[in-house]
């Protein structure tokens, strides 16, 4: 997934300037899950300040999940679920790749119910393309399409792509206290 990131800021005289224009530096395309990818264009700390110098906070953060008061912007492309049903799919390799590339998030996934997880965040999820199903407890589901918005309030959930095409969703996450 190629996401162009344009970052603005100020020069030493306080004038508005472009600080960066290029691909977001934190991007992963999964080898073991064809079609699965994410990009994290930006993140903030819990009490952000407008710094006169450019110091990319996205590269300083290990976890994709923000702590209380911090934020994270994340694009995710979900391949169709049938990718994981393919005879060529290696769940061990996929698990290892997720653990390596999704720090903070991978640890929230449940072993007994693949895909189900819960984070201490309030998420604004906007479907950009494709169709994606949001599953909650008790197998409750809603299908979501482009321009649909979900406000996810720290609930246990899973994203399922039951279609035959990828779905891309942007998540703006705000760290919260449970």
Order of alpha helices (4+ residues) and beta strands (2+ residues): beta-beta-beta-beta-alpha-beta-alpha-alpha-beta-beta-beta-beta-beta-beta
